[in-house]
């Protein structure tokens, strides 16, 4: 039997990813930029609340990276020390992906309990085109080898 935790084995079936998929079903297709922004914020909030409700003693949302930074981790699994970040829109997913990795590296620099894994969740249509490519994959390999940080990208789809 593997010594890896369930979240390290396959994040696609992790309950936090499952509730992200459920929350994403509320995504609107039509509307202006403002409507899409409000919708993305509502989906993210619904997801964070659903994740915490899975087990409030285990999952925390909007966890401050450092007191001197205005950056937070969307959901942190305190049992597995796995961070979850959800970029509802796949637009600019690459920039958000790298920013979220930096947040985890900064967390690990300043906290005794290190985050072992980051699961970055985004929508499939735009997200896969930008993140299922050589550069992000090479960086994920680098992080695993040099920082002991596993990074996994999960894609959600509209209903």
C-alpha positions in Angstrom: 0.0 0.0 0.0 1.3 3.5 -0.9 2.3 5.9 1.9 0.9 8.8 -0.1 -2.2 10.5 1.2 -5.4 10.4 -0.8 -4.9 14.0 -1.9 -1.4 13.3 -3.1 -2.5 10.2 -5.0 -5.2 11.9 -7.2 -6.6 15.3 -6.6 -9.3 14.9 -9.2 -11.4 12.8 -6.8 -10.6 14.9 -3.7 -13.8 16.3 -2.1 -12.6 19.9 -2.4 -12.2 19.4 -6.2 -15.6 17.8 -6.4 -17.3 20.7 -4.7 -15.4 23.1 -7.1 -17.0 21.2 -10.0 -20.4 21.5 -8.4 -20.0 25.2 -7.7 -18.8 25.7 -11.3 -22.1 24.5 -12.6 -23.5 27.9 -11.6 -21.3 29.7 -14.2 -23.1 32.0 -16.6 -22.4 31.9 -20.3 -23.9 35.2 -21.4 -23.5 38.7 -19.9 -21.1 41.6 -19.8 -17.7 41.6 -18.0 -19.2 42.9 -14.8 -21.8 40.1 -14.7 -19.1 37.5 -15.3 -16.9 39.0 -12.5 -19.8 38.9 -10.0 -20.6 35.4 -11.1 -17.0 34.2 -10.7 -16.9 35.8 -7.2 -20.1 34.0 -6.2 -18.9 30.7 -7.5 -15.6 31.0 -5.6 -17.4 32.0 -2.4 -19.9 29.0 -2.8 -16.9 26.7 -3.3 -15.0 28.0 -0.3 -18.0 27.6 2.0 -18.8 24.1 0.6 -15.1 23.1 1.1 -15.0 24.3 4.7 -18.4 22.6 5.4 -16.9 19.2 4.5 -15.0 19.3 7.7 -14.5 22.7 9.5 -11.8 21.4 11.7 -9.8 20.3 8.7 -10.4 22.9 5.9 -9.9 26.6 6.3 -10.6 29.2 3.7 -8.9 32.5 3.0 -5.8 31.6 5.0 -3.3 34.5 5.3 0.0 33.7 3.7 2.0 36.2 5.8 0.9 39.2 8.0 2.9 41.6 5.8 1.3 40.4 2.6 -2.2 40.9 1.4 -2.4 37.4 -0.1 -4.5 34.4 1.0 -4.8 30.8 0.2 -8.3 29.9 -1.0 -8.6 26.6 0.9 -6.1 24.9 3.1 -6.4 21.3 4.1 -4.6 21.4 7.5 -4.6 17.6 7.8 -2.8 16.9 4.5 -1.2 20.4 4.2 -2.6 20.7 0.7 -3.5 24.2 -0.7 -6.4 24.6 -3.1 -6.7 27.6 -5.4 -9.7 28.1 -7.8 -9.4 30.4 -10.8 -13.0 30.3 -12.0 -12.3 31.8 -15.4 -9.5 30.2 -17.4 -8.5 33.7 -18.7 -5.2 34.7 -17.3 -5.0 31.2 -15.6 -1.2 31.1 -16.3 -0.5 34.3 -14.3 -2.7 33.1 -11.5 -1.1 29.7 -11.5 2.4 31.1 -11.0 1.2 33.7 -8.4 -0.5 30.9 -6.4 2.8 28.9 -6.5 4.6 31.9 -5.1 2.1 32.2 -2.3 2.7 28.6 -1.3 6.5 29.1 -1.5 6.2 32.2 0.7 4.0 30.3 3.1 6.5 27.5 3.4 9.3 30.0 4.0 7.5 31.5 7.1 5.5 28.6 8.6 6.8 25.5 10.5 4.0 23.4 8.9 4.9 23.2 5.2 2.4 22.9 2.4 3.2 19.7 0.5 0.8 20.1 -2.4 -1.0 22.7 -4.4 -4.0 21.9 -6.4 -4.8 24.6 -8.9 -8.4 24.4 -10.2 -9.6 26.3 -13.3 -12.0 25.9 -16.1 -11.0 23.5 -18.8 -11.6 25.5 -22.1 -9.1 28.3 -21.6 -7.2 26.8 -18.7 -6.0 23.6 -20.4 -4.8 25.5 -23.5 -2.4 27.5 -21.2 -1.5 25.1 -18.4 -1.4 21.7 -20.1 1.8 22.8 -21.9 5.6 22.2 -21.6 6.6 25.2 -19.4 4.1 24.7 -16.5 4.8 21.0 -16.6 8.6 21.6 -16.4 8.1 24.1 -13.5 5.9 21.6 -11.6 8.7 19.0 -12.0 11.2 21.5 -10.8 9.1 22.4 -7.7 8.7 18.7 -6.8 12.5 18.0 -7.2 13.8 21.1 -5.6 11.2 22.3 -3.1 9.3 19.1 -2.2 6.1 20.7 -3.5 3.8 18.7 -5.7 1.6 20.8 -7.9 -1.4 19.4 -9.7 -3.8 21.2 -12.1 -7.4 20.2 -12.2 -10.0 21.3 -14.7 -13.7 21.9 -14.2 -16.3 21.9 -16.9 -19.7 23.6 -17.4 -22.7 21.4 -17.0 
